[in-house]
Amino acid sequence: MMGNRVRSAGALATALSALFALGATQASAQTVDLTGTWNLEVVTETGTTNPTMTLEQHDGGHFTGQYSSETLGEAELEGSVTGSEVKFTFQAELQGQAIPVAYAGTIDANGVMTGTIDLAGGLATGTFTARRASE
């Protein structure tokens, strides 16, 4: 009888640990609200630029916005955020050619995005850091 109680207590402890782990996973998977204006620093092999973007988050992790850069001009963007993972894309016009631009990264606990940028499917690549503008 005592062995059954020990086994039951062990099973209960295992079940509680699993529930706590599930709760921690769900908490870390919560989506960050990216709505607002962001200042970026983009570093590629051709140099450093400082574009801005204004985002509006919609249902779940989907967002849209406006991207503005001296290099890539003005563009409407679309993206998603799931947990700390952020992705967004847009079409830019460069020397009369429409090129796809893809950003992928993460957002940390301080609200800073970091990651990579890919232009035209690998034609040019780089890194970026984005911080919310003081509003």
Secondary structure, DSSP 8 states (H G I E B T S, - for coil): -HHHHHHHHHHHHHHHHHHHHHHHHHHHT------EEEEEEEEETTEEE--EEEEEE-STTEEEEEEEETTTEEEEEEEEEETTEEEEEEEEEETTEEEEEEEEEEE-TTS-EEEEEEETTTTEEEEEEEEE---
